[in-house]
Amino acid sequence: MSKKTIALWGAQVLLAAVFALAGFMKATQPIPDLAAMMGWPGEAPVALVRFIGAAELAAAAGLILPVLTGIMPRLTALAALGLATIQVLAMGLHIYRGEFEVLPVNAVLLALAVYVILGRRTSRSVPAA
């Protein structure tokens, strides 16, 4: 297995773990508990918080399953694109709210998502193992 493949899998697994956890929390936890941890869910419509959670869960699966199964592996790059979009929007929200301390985490997650997009953008660069 090449170093590039190992690095891509590492980035995908890390992103999938982070977004599976975050998505699960947003999809299942009571809004007051989320608001105590993150702030913004207390000010957003419940349906939007739940939708973001479901989207993050779907993207986490999309980072791993297509490449692992070999079924439509190009979807992995699209899942990463969705997560990159979420990070750009989250950065805008955090800047608007004055939550600058969160921006480095968003930047790292954005960089990992962009790395996966670039690494998995063609079917030739999608070895399963």
All heavy atoms as an XYZ file, in Angstrom:
937
protein
N       0.850     -1.173      0.000
C       0.000      0.000      0.000
C       0.899      1.241      0.000
O       1.841      1.321      0.774
C      -0.897     -0.032      1.234
C      -1.993      0.970      1.179
S      -3.167      0.984      2.585
C      -3.645     -0.686      2.784
N       0.585      2.189     -0.842
C       1.411      3.392     -0.963
C       1.181      4.338      0.220
O       0.169      4.262      0.918
C       1.085      4.126     -2.265
O      -0.166      4.765     -2.169
N       2.138      5.238      0.416
C       2.010      6.234      1.482
C       0.802      7.134      1.251
O       0.128      7.540      2.193
C       3.282      7.070      1.582
C       4.451      6.308      2.145
C       5.676      7.190      2.240
C       6.848      6.386      2.764
N       8.058      7.196      2.868
N       0.542      7.433     -0.026
C      -0.617      8.274     -0.342
C      -1.912      7.579      0.067
O      -2.802      8.208      0.649
C      -0.653      8.596     -1.838
C      -1.867      9.415     -2.240
C      -1.925      9.651     -3.734
C      -3.206     10.393     -4.088
N      -3.367     10.580     -5.514
N      -2.014      6.300     -0.212
C      -3.215      5.552      0.145
C      -3.389      5.501      1.653
O      -4.497      5.693      2.168
C      -3.144      4.122     -0.438
O      -3.018      4.210     -1.855
C      -4.387      3.325     -0.095
N      -2.302      5.270      2.369
C      -2.365      5.243      3.836
C      -2.789      6.602      4.377
O      -3.641      6.696      5.275
C      -1.010      4.797      4.426
C      -0.750      3.331      4.059
C      -0.982      4.997      5.932
C       0.656      2.867      4.356
N      -2.218      7.667      3.834
C      -2.568      9.012      4.287
C      -4.035      9.334      3.989
O      -4.727      9.930      4.833
C      -1.651     10.047      3.632
N      -4.512      8.952      2.810
C      -5.913      9.203      2.470
C      -6.845      8.438      3.403
O      -7.835      8.995      3.895
C      -6.193      8.816      1.014
C      -5.761      9.835     -0.027
C      -5.840      9.238     -1.427
C      -6.613     11.084      0.066
N      -6.528      7.176      3.647
C      -7.358      6.395      4.564
C      -7.330      7.005      5.961
O      -8.350      7.060      6.651
C      -6.921      4.940      4.597
C      -7.604      4.129      3.542
C      -7.040      3.598      2.417
C      -8.989      3.782      3.496
N      -7.997      2.952      1.683
C      -9.199      3.036      2.320
C     -10.068      4.029      4.329
C     -10.446      2.536      1.966
C     -11.315      3.523      3.972
C     -11.495      2.787      2.810
N      -6.164      7.445      6.393
C      -6.067      8.080      7.704
C      -6.943      9.316      7.801
O      -7.673      9.511      8.787
N      -6.876     10.157      6.773
C      -7.705     11.365      6.747
C      -9.189     11.003      6.717
O     -10.003     11.611      7.434
C      -7.339     12.234      5.543
N      -9.546     10.016      5.917
C     -10.948      9.610      5.811
C     -11.466      9.052      7.136
O     -12.572      9.393      7.567
C     -11.120      8.565      4.712
C     -11.012      9.141      3.328
C     -10.933      8.069      2.268
O     -10.020      8.071      1.461
N     -11.861      7.134      2.272
N     -10.688      8.201      7.774
C     -11.127      7.597      9.035
C     -11.256      8.670     10.121
O     -12.228      8.682     10.881
C     -10.178      6.458      9.457
C     -10.438      6.014     10.890
C     -10.307      5.279      8.497
N     -10.289      9.575     10.185
C     -10.356     10.647     11.175
C     -11.583     11.533     10.949
O     -12.344     11.819     11.886
C      -9.073     11.490     11.143
C      -9.007     12.651     12.128
C      -9.116     12.158     13.564
C      -7.713     13.427     11.927
N     -11.780     11.958      9.711
C     -12.957     12.784      9.397
C     -14.251     12.028      9.686
O     -15.188     12.599     10.258
C     -12.942     13.208      7.930
C     -12.040     14.368      7.550
C     -11.990     14.518      6.031
C     -12.520     15.650      8.188
N     -14.303     10.767      9.296
C     -15.515      9.977      9.527
C     -15.806      9.854     11.015
O     -16.959      9.989     11.442
C     -15.379      8.594      8.886
N     -14.781      9.626     11.820
C     -14.984      9.495     13.264
C     -15.489     10.806     13.872
O     -16.450     10.811     14.659
C     -13.685      9.055     13.935
N     -14.855     11.908     13.503
C     -15.257     13.215     14.044
C     -16.701     13.534     13.658
O     -17.516     13.928     14.499
C     -14.299     14.327     13.558
C     -14.866     15.716     13.845
C     -12.929     14.160     14.194
N     -17.023     13.348     12.375
C     -18.358     13.731     11.924
C     -19.424     12.722     12.313
O     -20.588     13.092     12.486
C     -18.358     14.023     10.424
C     -17.779     15.371     10.131
C     -16.485     15.499      9.669
C     -18.510     16.516     10.363
C     -15.933     16.747      9.429
C     -17.980     17.770     10.136
C     -16.683     17.880      9.664
N     -19.069     11.460     12.486
C     -20.041     10.490     12.985
C     -20.433     10.850     14.416
O     -21.617     10.838     14.773
C     -19.486      9.069     12.909
N     -19.449     11.182     15.232
C     -19.733     11.571     16.613
C     -20.540     12.871     16.671
O     -21.572     12.943     17.345
C     -18.431     11.724     17.400
C     -18.579     12.173     18.849
C     -19.372     11.160     19.655
C     -17.216     12.386     19.474
N     -20.072     13.881     15.944
C     -20.779     15.165     15.946
C     -22.189     15.019     15.375
O     -23.148     15.582     15.911
C     -19.995     16.200     15.152
N     -22.316     14.273     14.297
C     -23.618     14.074     13.675
C     -24.570     13.308     14.573
O     -25.757     13.654     14.684
N     -24.061     12.281     15.236
C     -24.894     11.510     16.151
C     -25.416     12.393     17.280
O     -26.592     12.333     17.642
C     -24.118     10.314     16.711
C     -24.922      9.449     17.623
C     -25.844      8.548     17.108
C     -24.776      9.541     18.994
C     -26.616      7.756     17.947
C     -25.535      8.753     19.847
C     -26.461      7.858     19.329
N     -24.527     13.217     17.818
C     -24.937     14.122     18.896
C     -26.024     15.084     18.414
O     -27.041     15.274     19.091
C     -23.741     14.901     19.432
C     -22.803     14.067     20.257
S     -21.282     14.889     20.782
C     -21.763     16.557     21.052
N     -25.813     15.700     17.249
C     -26.785     16.671     16.751
C     -28.108     16.012     16.373
O     -29.164     16.638     16.439
C     -26.214     17.421     15.550
C     -25.100     18.370     15.937
C     -24.456     18.987     14.718
C     -23.173     19.690     15.136
N     -22.137     19.561     14.131
N     -28.053     14.755     15.962
C     -29.268     14.061     15.548
C     -30.063     13.505     16.725
O     -31.269     13.282     16.589
C     -28.913     12.931     14.582
N     -29.413     13.285     17.875
C     -30.095     12.564     18.947
C     -30.186     13.291     20.292
O     -31.090     13.014     21.064
C     -29.408     11.212     19.205
O     -28.065     11.432     19.654
C     -29.413     10.339     17.959
N     -29.263     14.182     20.572
C     -29.225     14.807     21.900
C     -30.299     15.884     22.034
O     -30.644     16.551     21.060
C     -27.855     15.443     22.150
C     -26.721     14.443     22.187
C     -26.858     13.471     23.335
O     -27.059     13.868     24.470
N     -26.761     12.185     23.024
N     -30.793     16.066     23.249
C     -31.754     17.170     23.470
C     -31.089     18.511     23.141
O     -29.906     18.722     23.432
C     -32.068     17.076     24.965
C     -31.728     15.658     25.346
C     -30.593     15.261     24.455
N     -31.843     19.389     22.542
C     -31.320     20.686     22.120
C     -30.718     21.475     23.290
O     -29.646     22.064     23.129
C     -32.392     21.505     21.371
C     -32.811     20.781     20.082
C     -31.909     22.919     21.079
C     -31.694     20.560     19.065
N     -31.328     21.496     24.472
C     -30.693     22.241     25.578
C     -29.291     21.700     25.922
O     -28.394     22.479     26.250
C     -31.660     22.045     26.749
C     -32.980     21.814     26.101
C     -32.673     21.037     24.853
N     -29.094     20.385     25.830
C     -27.772     19.811     26.085
C     -26.776     20.248     25.012
O     -25.631     20.574     25.318
C     -27.836     18.288     26.144
C     -28.645     17.779     27.333
O     -28.972     18.586     28.223
O     -28.947     16.569     27.353
N     -27.217     20.236     23.755
C     -26.349     20.686     22.664
C     -26.019     22.167     22.812
O     -24.878     22.584     22.582
C     -27.017     20.444     21.307
C     -27.100     19.002     20.839
C     -27.956     18.905     19.577
C     -25.713     18.441     20.581
N     -27.016     22.957     23.187
C     -26.803     24.397     23.357
C     -25.790     24.665     24.463
O     -24.981     25.587     24.349
C     -28.122     25.105     23.650
N     -25.811     23.846     25.510
C     -24.850     24.029     26.603
C     -23.426     23.730     26.129
O     -22.463     24.345     26.596
C     -25.211     23.119     27.770
N     -23.288     22.791     25.179
C     -21.960     22.416     24.671
C     -21.479     23.345     23.564
O     -20.300     23.676     23.500
C     -21.979     20.979     24.125
C     -22.066     19.912     25.177
S     -21.933     18.262     24.455
C     -23.528     18.069     23.711
N     -22.391     23.700     22.642
C     -21.995     24.397     21.420
C     -22.552     25.799     21.280
O     -22.068     26.561     20.447
C     -22.438     23.583     20.195
C     -21.857     22.221     20.086
S     -22.527     21.399     18.626
C     -22.560     19.734     19.195
N     -23.593     26.119     21.968
C     -24.176     27.455     21.870
C     -25.199     27.590     20.757
O     -26.379     27.794     21.025
N     -24.757     27.495     19.515
C     -25.631     27.801     18.382
C     -26.869     26.919     18.265
O     -27.903     27.408     17.788
C     -24.841     27.793     17.064
C     -24.359     26.439     16.647
C     -23.149     25.886     16.914
C     -25.081     25.474     15.889
N     -23.069     24.628     16.392
C     -24.244     24.351     15.749
C     -26.358     25.436     15.321
C     -24.635     23.205     15.071
C     -26.746     24.292     14.635
C     -25.886     23.194     14.516
N     -26.859     25.634     18.677
C     -28.099     24.850     18.514
C     -29.281     25.424     19.292
O     -30.433     25.205     18.903
C     -27.716     23.457     19.040
C     -26.243     23.369     18.804
C     -25.749     24.760     19.091
N     -29.016     26.169     20.346
C     -30.097     26.791     21.091
C     -30.742     27.948     20.357
O     -31.840     28.372     20.702
N     -30.063     28.469     19.333
C     -30.570     29.607     18.573
C     -31.038     29.220     17.169
O     -31.534     30.062     16.428
C     -29.474     30.666     18.459
C     -29.017     31.182     19.816
C     -27.793     32.069     19.713
O     -27.476     32.530     18.605
O     -27.152     32.291     20.757
N     -30.867     27.953     16.800
C     -31.234     27.483     15.462
C     -32.518     26.663     15.546
O     -32.832     26.088     16.598
C     -30.110     26.621     14.882
N     -33.262     26.597     14.448
C     -34.443     25.727     14.444
C     -34.035     24.277     14.702
O     -33.002     23.809     14.202
C     -35.006     25.890     13.023
C     -34.438     27.176     12.526
C     -33.106     27.332     13.193
N     -34.837     23.578     15.463
C     -34.540     22.177     15.803
C     -34.361     21.348     14.526
O     -33.451     20.522     14.432
C     -35.654     21.585     16.697
C     -35.443     20.091     16.920
C     -35.717     22.325     18.018
N     -35.210     21.566     13.546
C     -35.123     20.793     12.306
C     -33.778     20.999     11.612
O     -33.224     20.059     11.035
C     -36.263     21.167     11.360
N     -33.232     22.212     11.675
C     -31.934     22.475     11.057
C     -30.823     21.733     11.798
O     -29.947     21.133     11.173
C     -31.639     23.974     11.037
C     -30.268     24.371     10.482
C     -30.138     23.936      9.020
C     -30.047     25.864     10.628
N     -30.853     21.742     13.115
C     -29.846     21.029     13.901
C     -29.906     19.536     13.580
O     -28.867     18.895     13.346
C     -30.053     21.275     15.410
C     -29.069     20.447     16.235
C     -29.924     22.754     15.739
N     -31.099     18.979     13.536
C     -31.261     17.542     13.226
C     -30.817     17.234     11.794
O     -30.203     16.204     11.533
C     -32.704     17.106     13.449
C     -33.243     17.328     14.847
C     -32.417     16.639     15.906
N     -33.076     16.758     17.205
C     -32.448     16.719     18.351
N     -31.149     16.565     18.404
N     -33.108     16.835     19.479
N     -31.137     18.132     10.861
C     -30.707     17.938      9.470
C     -29.189     17.938      9.358
O     -28.611     17.104      8.672
C     -31.303     19.026      8.567
C     -30.761     18.976      7.168
C     -31.210     18.019      6.270
C     -29.776     19.868      6.756
C     -30.704     17.959      4.979
C     -29.253     19.808      5.478
C     -29.722     18.845      4.581
N     -28.538     18.875     10.032
C     -27.076     18.927     10.000
C     -26.506     17.643     10.582
O     -25.554     17.069     10.037
C     -26.556     20.174     10.745
C     -26.930     21.439      9.971
C     -25.046     20.094     10.967
C     -26.697     22.728     10.736
N     -27.089     17.157     11.665
C     -26.636     15.900     12.254
C     -26.776     14.734     11.289
O     -25.848     13.927     11.129
N     -27.917     14.638     10.625
C     -28.135     13.561      9.659
C     -27.167     13.679      8.475
O     -26.626     12.673      8.001
C     -29.581     13.583      9.171
N     -26.934     14.904      8.018
C     -26.000     15.119      6.903
C     -24.581     14.723      7.297
O     -23.850     14.108      6.505
C     -26.040     16.580      6.455
N     -24.181     15.037      8.526
C     -22.844     14.661      8.984
C     -22.715     13.147      9.119
O     -21.670     12.582      8.770
C     -22.523     15.363     10.309
C     -22.295     16.842     10.136
C     -22.077     17.595     11.429
O     -22.381     17.059     12.524
O     -21.604     18.746     11.354
N     -23.760     12.488      9.582
C     -23.731     11.024      9.656
C     -23.632     10.399      8.269
O     -22.852      9.455      8.054
C     -24.986     10.503     10.374
C     -25.005     10.648     11.886
C     -26.400     10.363     12.431
C     -23.975      9.715     12.506
N     -24.403     10.913      7.329
C     -24.357     10.394      5.961
C     -22.984     10.626      5.332
O     -22.438      9.744      4.653
C     -25.445     11.049      5.110
N     -22.409     11.790      5.569
C     -21.086     12.082      5.021
C     -20.025     11.178      5.631
O     -19.104     10.734      4.934
C     -20.730     13.552      5.245
N     -20.142     10.885      6.926
C     -19.183      9.981      7.575
C     -19.216      8.608      6.903
O     -18.158      8.029      6.611
C     -19.487      9.863      9.067
N     -20.411      8.113      6.633
C     -20.532      6.833      5.923
C     -19.991      6.965      4.499
O     -19.305      6.064      3.993
C     -21.991      6.386      5.902
N     -20.265      8.100      3.862
C     -19.814      8.330      2.494
C     -18.307      8.453      2.351
O     -17.758      8.253      1.272
N     -17.629      8.788      3.429
C     -16.168      8.862      3.387
C     -15.531      7.483      3.350
O     -14.419      7.325      2.851
C     -15.634      9.617      4.605
C     -15.813     11.120      4.598
C     -15.473     11.686      5.963
C     -14.961     11.762      3.524
N     -16.199      6.495      3.893
C     -15.611      5.167      4.047
C     -16.202      4.131      3.099
O     -15.478      3.439      2.380
C     -15.787      4.675      5.509
C     -15.179      5.659      6.499
C     -15.223      3.268      5.688
C     -13.686      5.853      6.395
N     -17.521      3.998      3.091
C     -18.161      2.876      2.404
C     -17.929      2.799      0.896
O     -17.653      1.702      0.387
C     -19.656      2.851      2.725
C     -19.985      2.567      4.192
C     -21.492      2.626      4.427
C     -19.416      1.228      4.620
N     -18.031      3.891      0.141
C     -17.839      3.741     -1.308
C     -16.461      3.202     -1.693
O     -16.346      2.336     -2.561
C     -18.054      5.160     -1.846
C     -18.914      5.821     -0.830
C     -18.459      5.258      0.485
N     -15.423      3.697     -1.049
C     -14.073      3.235     -1.384
C     -13.859      1.818     -0.855
O     -13.270      0.979     -1.524
C     -13.004      4.205     -0.820
C     -11.607      3.661     -1.054
C     -13.142      5.564     -1.464
N     -14.360      1.557      0.334
C     -14.177      0.244      0.945
C     -14.862     -0.853      0.146
O     -14.293     -1.927     -0.059
C     -14.711      0.258      2.385
C     -14.438     -0.968      3.229
C     -12.935     -1.135      3.443
C     -15.152     -0.861      4.557
N     -16.068     -0.570     -0.340
C     -16.822     -1.575     -1.090
C     -16.505     -1.571     -2.580
O     -16.805     -2.539     -3.274
C     -18.340     -1.350     -0.932
O     -18.691     -0.087     -1.503
C     -18.761     -1.428      0.522
N     -15.934     -0.470     -3.062
C     -15.678     -0.354     -4.496
C     -16.926      0.017     -5.286
O     -16.903      0.051     -6.510
N     -18.024      0.307     -4.594
C     -19.272      0.692     -5.255
C     -19.333      2.210     -5.319
O     -19.413      2.883     -4.296
C     -20.497      0.134     -4.503
C     -20.440     -1.392     -4.463
C     -21.796      0.617     -5.154
C     -21.472     -2.020     -3.554
N     -19.234      2.737     -6.518
C     -19.261      4.177     -6.769
C     -18.267      4.933     -5.891
O     -18.634      5.858     -5.152
C     -20.675      4.738     -6.615
C     -21.650      4.151     -7.614
S     -23.280      4.897     -7.553
C     -22.937      6.501     -8.238
N     -16.986      4.571     -5.948
C     -15.990      5.191     -5.066
C     -15.846      6.699     -5.243
O     -15.370      7.374     -4.332
C     -14.697      4.462     -5.413
C     -14.931      3.839     -6.737
C     -16.407      3.581     -6.838
N     -16.287      7.235     -6.362
C     -16.194      8.693     -6.547
C     -17.084      9.450     -5.561
O     -16.905     10.645     -5.347
C     -16.524      9.068     -7.986
C     -17.962      8.837     -8.378
C     -18.200      9.133     -9.860
N     -19.539      8.791    -10.243
C     -19.947      7.578    -10.609
N     -19.093      6.580    -10.638
N     -21.196      7.364    -10.953
N     -18.025      8.750     -4.940
C     -18.879      9.405     -3.952
C     -18.102      9.837     -2.717
O     -18.527     10.751     -2.008
C     -20.026      8.476     -3.537
C     -21.070      8.187     -4.617
C     -22.128      7.231     -4.081
C     -21.707      9.475     -5.119
N     -16.947      9.206     -2.473
C     -16.131      9.606     -1.320
C     -15.683     11.053     -1.463
O     -15.735     11.821     -0.502
C     -14.926      8.659     -1.170
O     -15.432      7.354     -0.871
C     -13.996      9.095     -0.060
N     -15.253     11.447     -2.651
C     -14.843     12.837     -2.877
C     -16.028     13.779     -2.697
O     -15.883     14.889     -2.161
C     -14.232     13.001     -4.261
N     -17.208     13.340     -3.104
C     -18.395     14.187     -2.934
C     -18.774     14.322     -1.460
O     -19.199     15.400     -1.022
C     -19.567     13.638     -3.746
C     -19.399     13.723     -5.258
C     -20.575     13.055     -5.967
C     -19.241     15.159     -5.711
N     -18.622     13.242     -0.694
C     -18.876     13.333      0.749
C     -17.907     14.319      1.386
O     -18.289     15.142      2.225
C     -18.752     11.953      1.396
N     -16.642     14.247      0.984
C     -15.637     15.179      1.505
C     -15.969     16.608      1.089
O     -15.774     17.551      1.873
C     -14.243     14.781      1.036
N     -16.474     16.797     -0.113
C     -16.885     18.127     -0.562
C     -18.024     18.663      0.309
O     -18.035     19.842      0.683
C     -17.310     18.092     -2.030
C     -17.808     19.402     -2.623
C     -16.726     20.468     -2.576
C     -18.280     19.185     -4.053
N     -18.968     17.810      0.642
C     -20.050     18.223      1.538
C     -19.530     18.649      2.898
O     -19.964     19.659      3.462
N     -18.552     17.898      3.433
C     -17.980     18.249      4.730
C     -17.148     19.527      4.647
O     -17.150     20.324      5.592
C     -17.144     17.096      5.268
C     -17.965     15.863      5.665
C     -17.055     14.725      6.080
C     -18.953     16.202      6.760
N     -16.462     19.725      3.532
C     -15.716     20.974      3.349
C     -16.682     22.161      3.336
O     -16.417     23.209      3.949
C     -14.897     20.927      2.058
N     -17.814     21.985      2.679
C     -18.834     23.036      2.645
C     -19.356     23.329      4.045
O     -19.506     24.498      4.437
C     -19.989     22.620      1.712
O     -19.459     22.353      0.407
C     -21.062     23.693      1.636
N     -19.619     22.271      4.815
C     -20.074     22.456      6.190
C     -19.040     23.246      6.989
O     -19.391     24.138      7.772
C     -20.369     21.094      6.860
C     -21.657     20.501      6.295
C     -20.464     21.235      8.381
C     -21.954     19.090      6.760
N     -17.754     22.956      6.779
C     -16.714     23.654      7.538
C     -16.632     25.131      7.158
O     -16.451     25.987      8.021
C     -15.354     22.973      7.359
C     -15.262     21.660      8.086
C     -15.723     21.775      9.528
O     -15.162     22.521     10.322
N     -16.760     21.036      9.877
N     -16.752     25.436      5.881
C     -16.734     26.844      5.458
C     -17.916     27.588      6.079
O     -17.753     28.698      6.608
C     -16.752     26.951      3.914
C     -17.004     28.378      3.460
C     -15.445     26.420      3.338
N     -19.089     26.972      6.053
C     -20.258     27.603      6.652
C     -20.108     27.726      8.169
O     -20.482     28.749      8.756
C     -21.523     26.819      6.302
C     -21.888     26.814      4.810
C     -23.021     25.846      4.548
C     -22.216     28.200      4.326
N     -19.548     26.689      8.797
C     -19.335     26.740     10.251
C     -18.354     27.852     10.610
O     -18.546     28.562     11.611
C     -18.817     25.396     10.753
N     -17.320     28.023      9.802
C     -16.361     29.099     10.064
C     -17.046     30.457      9.986
O     -16.804     31.332     10.829
C     -15.177     29.007      9.093
C     -14.303     27.806      9.355
S     -13.062     27.545      8.084
C     -11.729     28.513      8.768
N     -17.890     30.634      8.994
C     -18.637     31.881      8.883
C     -19.518     32.117     10.096
O     -19.571     33.234     10.632
N     -20.199     31.076     10.557
C     -21.049     31.196     11.739
C     -20.225     31.556     12.970
O     -20.602     32.445     13.742
C     -21.810     29.887     11.980
C     -22.663     29.867     13.248
C     -23.867     30.791     13.115
C     -23.098     28.449     13.580
N     -19.083     30.881     13.150
C     -18.251     31.148     14.323
C     -17.652     32.560     14.282
O     -17.545     33.211     15.324
C     -17.158     30.096     14.466
C     -17.704     28.733     14.795
N     -18.541     28.499     15.857
C     -17.531     27.542     14.187
C     -18.859     27.213     15.888
N     -18.264     26.614     14.883
N     -17.280     33.020     13.113
C     -16.779     34.392     12.994
C     -17.898     35.376     13.351
O     -17.693     36.324     14.115
C     -16.220     34.658     11.581
C     -14.913     33.877     11.387
C     -16.008     36.149     11.348
C     -14.422     33.838      9.945
N     -19.086     35.138     12.814
C     -20.231     35.997     13.099
C     -20.537     36.045     14.599
O     -20.861     37.093     15.146
C     -21.456     35.493     12.324
C     -22.726     36.232     12.642
C     -22.967     37.500     12.109
C     -23.690     35.666     13.468
C     -24.135     38.185     12.405
C     -24.857     36.342     13.767
C     -25.076     37.595     13.238
O     -26.231     38.270     13.531
N     -20.417     34.890     15.256
C     -20.722     34.801     16.689
C     -19.543     35.203     17.573
O     -19.667     35.222     18.786
C     -21.167     33.381     17.049
C     -22.508     32.998     16.457
C     -22.861     31.543     16.738
N     -22.756     31.184     18.133
C     -23.737     31.286     19.029
N     -24.918     31.742     18.653
N     -23.547     30.929     20.289
N     -18.383     35.505     16.967
C     -17.213     35.887     17.740
C     -16.530     34.717     18.429
O     -15.787     34.909     19.383
N     -16.742     33.521     17.935
C     -16.170     32.305     18.529
C     -14.885     31.926     17.798
O     -14.769     30.866     17.197
C     -17.197     31.165     18.465
C     -18.474     31.480     19.204
C     -19.616     30.522     18.913
O     -19.586     29.807     17.895
O     -20.567     30.504     19.708
N     -13.915     32.785     17.882
C     -12.679     32.622     17.117
C     -11.836     31.444     17.589
O     -11.033     30.916     16.822
C     -11.864     33.914     17.161
C     -12.624     35.093     16.603
C     -13.118     36.074     17.448
C     -12.871     35.195     15.245
C     -13.834     37.151     16.939
C     -13.582     36.272     14.727
C     -14.072     37.247     15.574
N     -12.022     31.019     18.837
C     -11.237     29.913     19.361
C     -11.557     28.580     18.674
O     -10.761     27.649     18.726
C     -11.440     29.784     20.880
C     -12.835     29.365     21.315
C     -13.879     30.486     21.333
O     -13.543     31.651     21.046
O     -15.047     30.186     21.631
N     -12.694     28.491     18.006
C     -13.107     27.259     17.330
C     -12.533     27.182     15.914
O     -12.431     26.106     15.330
C     -14.656     27.173     17.287
C     -15.116     25.873     16.662
C     -15.229     27.327     18.669
N     -12.135     28.295     15.355
C     -11.689     28.341     13.958
C     -10.521     27.412     13.634
O     -10.517     26.815     12.542
C     -11.372     29.776     13.552
C     -12.580     30.725     13.527
C     -12.141     32.131     13.168
C     -13.649     30.223     12.580
N      -9.525     27.232     14.500
C      -8.452     26.293     14.143
C      -8.943     24.860     13.929
O      -8.463     24.163     13.029
C      -7.488     26.381     15.332
C      -7.719     27.740     15.896
C      -9.192     28.001     15.713
N      -9.916     24.427     14.721
C     -10.482     23.087     14.527
C     -11.174     23.010     13.179
O     -10.986     22.049     12.421
C     -11.449     22.731     15.678
C     -12.153     21.405     15.414
C     -10.711     22.704     17.004
N     -11.973     24.036     12.860
C     -12.640     24.067     11.556
C     -11.632     24.061     10.415
O     -11.834     23.387      9.400
C     -13.537     25.299     11.425
C     -14.708     25.299     12.371
O     -14.920     26.279     13.072
N     -15.469     24.231     12.429
N     -10.541     24.797     10.578
C      -9.522     24.868      9.525
C      -8.854     23.521      9.305
O      -8.613     23.120      8.156
C      -8.486     25.938      9.872
N      -8.564     22.797     10.373
C      -7.948     21.466     10.244
C      -8.915     20.503      9.557
O      -8.524     19.754      8.644
C      -7.503     20.930     11.616
C      -7.135     19.458     11.540
C      -6.328     21.745     12.148
N     -10.176     20.514      9.974
C     -11.163     19.636      9.343
C     -11.370     20.000      7.872
O     -11.509     19.113      7.019
C     -12.480     19.687     10.112
C     -12.434     19.110     11.528
C     -13.743     19.374     12.262
C     -12.112     17.626     11.503
N     -11.360     21.285      7.566
C     -11.469     21.724      6.175
C     -10.271     21.246      5.364
O     -10.424     20.726      4.250
C     -11.582     23.249      6.111
C     -11.597     23.875      4.713
C     -12.766     23.379      3.888
C     -11.621     25.397      4.830
N      -9.073     21.382      5.913
C      -7.873     20.939      5.201
C      -7.903     19.430      4.955
O      -7.555     18.967      3.855
C      -6.619     21.322      5.991
N      -8.329     18.660      5.933
C      -8.432     17.207      5.745
C      -9.465     16.867      4.666
O      -9.229     15.984      3.834
C      -8.795     16.519      7.062
C      -7.696     16.429      8.099
C      -8.261     15.941      9.431
C      -6.579     15.517      7.625
N     -10.594     17.557      4.690
C     -11.625     17.303      3.683
C     -11.116     17.639      2.283
O     -11.341     16.880      1.326
C     -12.890     18.096      4.004
N     -10.409     18.750      2.149
C      -9.857     19.130      0.840
C      -8.821     18.094      0.393
O      -8.768     17.727     -0.783
C      -9.257     20.556      0.883
C      -8.451     20.866     -0.362
C     -10.374     21.580      1.066
N      -8.012     17.598      1.316
C      -7.031     16.556      0.987
C      -7.738     15.313      0.441
O      -7.298     14.727     -0.553
C      -6.203     16.211      2.224
C      -5.190     15.134      1.980
C      -4.063     15.377      1.196
C      -5.343     13.869      2.519
C      -3.134     14.383      0.960
C      -4.421     12.870      2.287
C      -3.319     13.135      1.510
O      -2.401     12.149      1.265
N      -8.842     14.918      1.073
C      -9.591     13.755      0.594
C     -10.211     14.042     -0.769
O     -10.177     13.191     -1.664
C     -10.657     13.323      1.623
C     -11.565     12.239      1.057
C      -9.985     12.841      2.912
N     -10.754     15.239     -0.949
C     -11.329     15.600     -2.256
C     -10.276     15.441     -3.345
O     -10.521     14.816     -4.386
C     -11.858     17.052     -2.254
C     -13.052     17.204     -1.331
C     -12.225     17.498     -3.672
C     -13.409     18.647     -1.011
N      -9.118     16.023     -3.120
C      -8.063     15.975     -4.134
C      -7.521     14.569     -4.334
O      -7.227     14.165     -5.455
C      -6.933     16.934     -3.752
C      -7.314     18.413     -3.707
C      -6.147     19.242     -3.195
C      -7.781     18.895     -5.071
N      -7.405     13.821     -3.265
C      -6.850     12.478     -3.358
C      -7.797     11.455     -3.942
O      -7.371     10.465     -4.528
N      -9.085     11.673     -3.786
C     -10.083     10.692     -4.243
C     -10.933     11.199     -5.401
O     -11.976     10.635     -5.699
C     -11.018     10.322     -3.090
C     -10.352      9.689     -1.909
C      -9.885      8.306     -2.219
N      -9.449      7.654     -0.975
C      -8.759      6.539     -0.958
N      -8.429      5.939     -2.073
N      -8.389      6.019      0.194
N     -10.457     12.207     -6.102
C     -11.314     12.809     -7.144
C     -11.401     11.990     -8.421
O     -12.261     12.244     -9.247
C     -10.849     14.217     -7.450
C      -9.518     14.308     -8.149
C      -9.109     15.764     -8.345
N      -7.872     15.835     -9.064
C      -6.680     15.793     -8.542
N      -6.544     15.680     -7.231
N      -5.597     15.846     -9.280
N     -10.540     11.018     -8.626
C     -10.655     10.173     -9.818
C     -10.755      8.719     -9.395
O     -10.256      8.326     -8.349
C      -9.420     10.329    -10.731
O      -8.279      9.826    -10.046
C      -9.196     11.776    -11.128
N     -11.394      7.923    -10.207
C     -11.538      6.513     -9.882
C     -10.201      5.798     -9.914
O     -10.043      4.749     -9.309
C     -12.528      5.851    -10.835
O     -12.074      5.955    -12.163
N      -9.190      6.350    -10.610
C      -7.871      5.713    -10.650
C      -7.159      5.809     -9.319
O      -6.283      5.017     -9.029
C      -7.013      6.358    -11.729
C      -7.458      6.030    -13.125
C      -6.452      6.571    -14.113
N      -6.314      8.020    -13.969
C      -6.878      8.901    -14.773
N      -7.602      8.520    -15.780
N      -6.703     10.184    -14.572
N      -7.514      6.764     -8.487
C      -6.813      6.953     -7.231
C      -7.602      6.412     -6.045
O      -7.492      6.885     -4.934
C      -6.511      8.437     -7.006
O      -7.713      9.145     -6.817
N      -8.411      5.379     -6.286
C      -9.294      4.905     -5.256
C      -9.058      3.437     -4.915
O      -9.970      2.642     -4.945
C     -10.772      5.094     -5.686
C     -11.700      4.953     -4.516
C     -10.974      6.429     -6.336
N      -7.830      3.039     -4.584
C      -7.642      1.638     -4.210
C      -8.320      1.349     -2.882
O      -8.293      2.161     -1.961
C      -6.115      1.528     -4.074
C      -5.646      2.902     -3.829
C      -6.622      3.819     -4.515
N      -8.983      0.191     -2.784
C      -9.714     -0.162     -1.569
C      -8.788     -0.586     -0.453
O      -9.115     -0.484      0.699
C     -10.717     -1.255     -1.873
N      -7.627     -1.099     -0.762
C      -6.730     -1.540      0.310
C      -5.292     -1.397     -0.116
O      -4.952     -1.200     -1.218
C      -7.039     -2.983      0.679
